[in-house]
């Protein structure tokens, strides 16, 4: 009986913790799971430039005009992969 109670407690704890542990990670790769790669949720300016195809100076201009979502961590600029994806969708034309 004691092992069952501990198992239920462990399962409940895992179910509560898993979303918090994975919220900062993005997994990419093949649908079959081979070659998966975990990417950080926050990107620096260079990674964001590569990810979006916008030059670093272009990103700095967008940040200065507050036209792109960003996070300041100390003096460092960071960009959330999810927020950038949402920003791209919101600013895409469908013509």
C-alpha positions as semicolon CSV with decimal commas, in nm:
position;residue;x (nm);y (nm);z (nm)
1;X;0,000;0,000;0,000
2;X;0,283;0,239;0,088
3;X;0,449;0,189;-0,254
4;X;0,121;0,265;-0,430
5;X;0,083;0,590;-0,237
6;X;0,440;0,689;-0,321
7;X;0,385;0,601;-0,687
8;X;0,070;0,816;-0,700
9;X;0,255;1,101;-0,529
10;X;0,548;1,071;-0,772
11;X;0,313;1,066;-1,073
12;X;0,123;1,369;-0,943
13;X;0,447;1,556;-0,881
14;X;0,582;1,469;-1,225
15;X;0,258;1,583;-1,391
16;X;0,279;1,917;-1,210
17;X;0,650;1,975;-1,273
18;X;0,680;1,865;-1,636
19;X;0,517;2,176;-1,789
20;X;0,747;2,401;-1,585
21;X;1,058;2,205;-1,679
22;X;0,981;2,204;-2,051
23;X;0,843;2,556;-2,097
24;X;1,186;2,697;-2,182
25;X;1,277;2,430;-2,436
26;X;1,186;2,375;-2,797
27;X;1,244;2,033;-2,952
28;X;1,307;2,009;-3,324
29;X;1,389;1,718;-3,546
30;X;1,228;1,426;-3,720
31;X;0,875;1,321;-3,628
32;X;1,007;0,972;-3,549
33;X;1,229;1,116;-3,273
34;X;1,564;1,045;-3,438
35;X;1,798;1,341;-3,456
36;X;1,592;1,558;-3,222
37;X;1,764;1,868;-3,093
38;X;1,662;2,079;-2,794
39;X;1,681;2,452;-2,864
40;X;1,676;2,724;-2,598
41;X;1,356;2,925;-2,585
42;X;1,544;3,256;-2,568
43;X;1,775;3,358;-2,851
44;X;2,043;3,625;-2,858
45;X;2,062;3,892;-3,129
46;X;2,277;3,682;-3,366
47;X;2,056;3,374;-3,333
48;X;1,746;3,587;-3,389
49;X;1,901;3,746;-3,698
50;X;1,965;3,401;-3,845
51;X;1,622;3,273;-3,735
52;X;1,430;3,566;-3,887
53;X;1,654;3,664;-4,176
54;X;1,663;4,020;-4,040
55;X;2,007;4,176;-3,998
56;X;2,136;4,247;-3,649
57;X;2,121;4,621;-3,714
58;X;1,764;4,581;-3,839
59;X;1,674;4,400;-3,519
60;X;1,833;4,675;-3,309
61;X;1,620;4,932;-3,497
62;X;1,304;4,728;-3,437
63;X;1,392;4,700;-3,066
64;X;1,460;5,073;-3,037
65;X;1,116;5,143;-3,190
66;X;0,960;4,867;-2,974
67;X;0,825;4,700;-3,288
68;X;0,947;4,349;-3,204
69;X;0,900;4,153;-2,879
70;X;1,218;4,124;-2,673
71;X;1,341;4,067;-2,318
72;X;1,622;4,253;-2,144
73;X;1,825;4,035;-1,910
74;X;2,073;4,273;-1,758
75;X;2,225;4,443;-2,061
76;X;2,160;4,148;-2,291
77;X;1,879;4,144;-2,543
78;X;1,694;3,815;-2,572
79;X;1,415;3,710;-2,802
80;X;1,159;3,441;-2,725
81;X;1,132;3,193;-3,011
82;X;0,756;3,163;-2,951
83;X;0,702;3,541;-2,936
84;X;0,905;3,590;-3,254
85;X;0,698;3,322;-3,430
86;X;0,379;3,495;-3,314
87;X;0,515;3,836;-3,423
88;X;0,599;3,696;-3,767
89;X;0,248;3,550;-3,805
90;X;0,089;3,878;-3,689
91;X;0,298;4,081;-3,933
92;X;0,266;3,851;-4,235
93;X;0,056;3,964;-4,526
94;X;-0,183;3,717;-4,686
95;X;-0,207;3,870;-5,030
